[in-house]
Amino acid sequence: MNLSDAILPADVFSGLSAASKAELIQKLAAHAAHRLNLDGAMILDALEVRERLGSTGIGQGVAIPHAIIDGLKEPYGLLAVLNKTLDFESVDEIPIDVVFLLLAPPGKSGEQLTILSSIARKARTGPLLDRLRTATSPETVQAILTEEPL
């Protein structure tokens, strides 16, 4: 599986802006709700509940907010490269600028964990992060994802 299989071109953002962690999560939830034709408040609530358990900021400027979403049939991914870093209460206290969102249906937690683990492993490599951070368009980001196996 490639990252590009989990994250479609319409779900890639380059230069996304947000003033806070809460605003970023709200924007991600709204986009996912629109793309999935699901209730945005439900997605936002699930992401906020997960963040209260502990930050999904995994370090090196990367966050992977994720949640189980009722009504979802298949895992859904989104990637955003922020236009400036943002405090996300990450484990290493480094502000984030790369966000992978992952939503999964109930009953597919094993698949969700596999994807989360794979994204985390790849996202911790400097070359991939450097390329994502310097990409100037969603198309460039998608091309990078296409080249990177999970």
N, C-alpha and C positions, 0 to 999 in steps of 0.2 A: 504494500500500500504506500502511495506517495502522499505527502502533505496536500498536494493538489487534489487528491481524491476526497479528502476530508473538508477542504476549504475551496469553494468554487470562486471563480473570478468576480462574481457580483458581491462576494462577501470579503473582499480585500480592500482595505483602506490605507492610503498613504497620506500622511499629513493630517490625520484626525486631531482635533483639538478638544480639550476638556479642562475645566478649571479645577476639578477635584475628582477624587476616586468615585464619589457618589454620582457625579455628572457623567463620568465615563461609563460606569456600569449602566446608568439609565440610557445612554445613547446606544450601547451595545444591545441591551434588551429590546429597545424600540426597533432597531434594525432587524434583529432576529425575529421579533413578533411579526413584522411586516413580511419578511421573506417566508416565514413558516405559516402565516395566516393563523396565528395563535394570540392569545391574550397577553399583551405586553406587561400588564400589572402582575400576572402570574409568573412570567419569566423573571421580571425584576425582583419580585419577592423571593423566588428560589435562589437567585444569585446573591441577594443580600443575606439570606439565611446562611448560605454557604460561607460567605465572607465573615460573618460573625463567629463562625467556628474557628477561623484563623485565616489570615491573609493568603491569597493564592499567588502572591508575588513570590516567585521561586528564586529570585536573585539575578544578578547580572543585567538588571534592567528589564526583566521579563515577568509577565503575569499570565496566569492561565485560569481565569475565572471559569467555573464550570458548575453544572447543576443537572439534576434529573428533572425532566419536564413531562408531565402528563399530556397525552395527546400527540406527542411526537412519535413518529414511526421509525426514523433512522437518526443516527448521530448527525449533528449539525455543527459546523465549525465556521469561525470568522477570524480574520487576522487584521489587526490595526497597528500601523506604525504611527506613533504620535508625532505631532510637529514640535513638541517640547516635552521634556521629562515631567513626570507627575509622581508625587508621593503616593505610594500604594501600600505602605506599611509592610514592605517586603522583608523577608527573613534576613537579608543582608543590609537592610536600611538604605539601599541604593534606589533612587527614583526610577520608575519604569518608563520605557518608551516603545516597547513591543508587547502587544497583547494578543494572545490566542484565546478565543472564547470557545468553549465546547459545551454543547447541550446534548443530552442523551435521553432516550426513552426509558421508562421503567422496564426492568427485566433485562436490560443490556448493560448492566454495570461492569461486567467483565470486559466488554468491548470498549466502554468508556475508559476504564483503567488502562487498557492496552494503548489506546490513542493518547491519553494523558501522559503516560510514561514515555511513549515514543516522542511526543512533542517536547517534553521536558528534556529528554536526552539530546535531541537535536538542537533545541533552543539554547543549550548551554555551551554550544561550540561557537567560538569566536568568529570563524569565517562566515557562517550562515547569518549570525546576528549583524556582522559588519555589512554584509550585502543587503540585508533587509533594511537596515538603517539608512543606507545611502541610496536606496531605490527612489526614483523620482516619480513613479506612477504606479497605480494598482497593477497595470499590465506587467511591469518589471517585477513587482513583488510576486505575481502569479508565476512568471517565468522562473524565478528563483525556487519557488515551491515545487514546480514541476521537475526541477533537476535534483531535488533533495528527497531521497527515500526516507520513510519513517524508520 
